[in-house]
């Protein structure tokens, strides 16, 4: 298809006249059109189309239909019917009353173009942010808050044995479609009944030895498939099938060939085992033959296979709260990796806040110092560390040791100085400063049990570099005050945004398979939330609040 950009002609007079007669007070679609005008311009989507071929439908209108589809929670067919039959949508899209719309399949094709282009965020999400900025609803400065939620992939959760059997079945199914004659020429006769139904249609064995035997049988069958596919006589196009490639990658992760035969990989106990016979870490482990990007993660009591959605919103009291950053990340990626990315993106969009509220998962001393250089105050609880002293009330944690950074000496709470100091690197590659005390002082110390659990060694204190250590000590003191907790209470509002995205827009379940399409879903969801909030602001709809039952209201005050 080729793109023939349509010039902006406004809302047709007949459409406008009838719409205002039917909706004298306006409606969501009409208010958005009156305030934002033509949101998406065809020229911006030129990279999605070639210079030759039949003219495509207006990509600007298709983008707006896709967003409104998420605003109202419509299927493709319902959205296409709305374009054809609803007066308010014709007003929003600037269509004549007699416009016949388009077939519902066009929306799926357009989403495919957006997802594979890699520029959906720029073409859709950022375009709406620009319109909101031009209308005066969005500016830099003020307050920002960030949080994440888990997203379940559009695939079944498979146990290891199910994963192996379904991977072979998926590859054979694709081969049956692409080269059925070639497949029947070599495949064993019992495969067509064994791998015909889905693997969950069978009652799998429960005994450990029987399960391992079945896994090795799946492994042998999978290797036989790969050997025939990659044989010189096989049709070359079969090697490019996605399910065949996934079978190869899953088999590399699940099996290895030992001198005495095929073996299952076990949980890796060390780096050497991981290289030879162990399974890869969760960040690399494939968990489905249908979604190569989904990953397994367990966060506290929550287990899921899929992704993590990162959301950051502006939160100024005098303006609507708009989502200004949205990202779909691997489920195994820690939240702390998002902090710097949010600041970099908001800086590029000229939307850096003055205050940025997050939970402890996003905050480190390094991030706070880097944010300060950008003019952003990163606010959130700073953990004291993973040492047992930090989790015990009467223990001597690192904050109780006085440090003279000029002479690199530390003094313990009992007044003893260290006998050695030096610098090093932790397991993450970050610089650290270490102070070791003398056994002469530590062994007879009356409070040794509050300082160290080592039976024969003296206490060693490992600290961050000076600027980070002094920053953390100051923040630990501030976090103990009521004023800090009152101020930090502003972060709680982002939980309402997560709730709205999950309950009203279905954010937690991916509609599509793969990272690219799930990313597009989240971009359209965030854009739809922004337009919904804009309309609520225009109509004076109050923000949602947590309801308090009458029984809870009778509870005595803590004061």
NORJOLIN-V576593 format. One record per backbone hydrogen bond with DSSP energy under -0.5 kcal/mol. NH is the residue of the N-H (numbers start at 1). CO is the residue of the C=O. Records with the same first field share a line. If there is no record, write none. Layout:
NH->CO / CO
This chain:
2->54
3->50
4->2
5->3
16->12
17->13
18->14
19->15
20->16
21->17
22->18
23->19
26->23
31->27
32->28
33->29
34->30
35->31
36->32
37->33
39->37
44->41
45->42
46->43
48->45
49->46
50->1
56->2
62->58
63->59
64->60
65->61
66->62
67->63
68->64
69->65
70->66 / 67
71->67
72->68
73->69
74->69
79->75
80->76
81->77
82->78
83->79
84->80
85->81
86->82
90->86
91->87
92->88
93->89
94->90
95->90
99->96
106->103
107->104
108->104
109->105
110->106
111->107
112->108
113->109
114->110
115->111
116->112
117->113
118->114
123->119
124->120
125->120
126->121
128->124
129->125
130->126
131->127
132->128
133->129
134->130
135->131
136->133
137->132
138->132
141->352
144->355
145->313
146->357
147->311
149->309
151->307
152->508
153->305
154->512
155->153
158->156
163->159
164->160
165->161
166->162
167->163
168->164
169->165
170->166
171->167
172->168
173->169
174->170
175->171
176->172
177->173
178->174
179->175
183->179
184->180
185->181
186->183
187->183
191->188
192->189
193->190
194->190
195->191
197->193
201->198
202->199
204->202
211->207
212->208
213->209
214->210
215->211
216->212
217->213
218->214
219->215
220->216
221->217
222->218
223->219
224->220
225->221
226->222
227->223
228->224
229->225
230->226
231->228
234->231
238->235
239->236
240->237
241->238
245->241
246->242
247->243
248->244
249->245
250->246
251->247
252->248
253->249
254->250
255->251
256->263
258->256 / 261
261->258
263->256
265->254
266->277
274->270
275->271
276->272
277->273
278->273
279->266
284->281
285->281
287->294
294->291
295->306
297->304
299->302
300->298
302->299
303->301
304->297
306->295
307->151
308->329
309->149
310->308 / 327
311->147
312->325
313->145
314->322
315->143
319->316
322->320
324->312 / 322
325->312
327->310
329->308 / 327
331->306
333->330
337->334
338->335
339->335
340->336
341->337
342->338
343->339
344->340
345->341
346->342
347->343
348->344
349->345
350->347
351->346
354->142
355->142
356->377
357->144
358->379
362->359
363->360
368->364
369->365
370->366
371->367
372->368
373->369
374->370 / 371
375->372
376->371
377->354
378->376
379->356 / 377
383->381
390->387
391->387 / 388
392->388 / 389
395->392
396->450
397->395
400->397
401->398
402->400 / 411
404->409
405->403
408->404
409->404
411->402
412->416
415->412
418->410
419->436
420->436
422->434
424->432
426->430
429->426
432->424
433->463
434->422
435->461
436->420
437->459
441->438
442->438
443->439
445->442
448->445
450->447
451->448
452->448
461->435
462->460
463->433 / 461
469->465
470->466
471->467
472->468
473->469
474->470
475->471
476->472
477->473
478->474
479->475
480->477
481->478
485->481
486->482
487->483
488->484
489->485
490->487
491->488
492->489
493->490
494->491
495->492
496->492 / 493
497->493
498->494
499->495
500->496
501->497
502->498
503->499
504->500
505->500
506->502
507->501
509->506
510->152 / 508
518->514
519->515
520->516
521->517
522->518
523->519
524->520
525->521
526->522
527->523
528->524
529->525
530->526
531->527
532->528
533->529
534->530
535->531
536->532
537->533
538->534
539->535
540->537
541->536
549->547
553->549
554->550 / 551
555->552
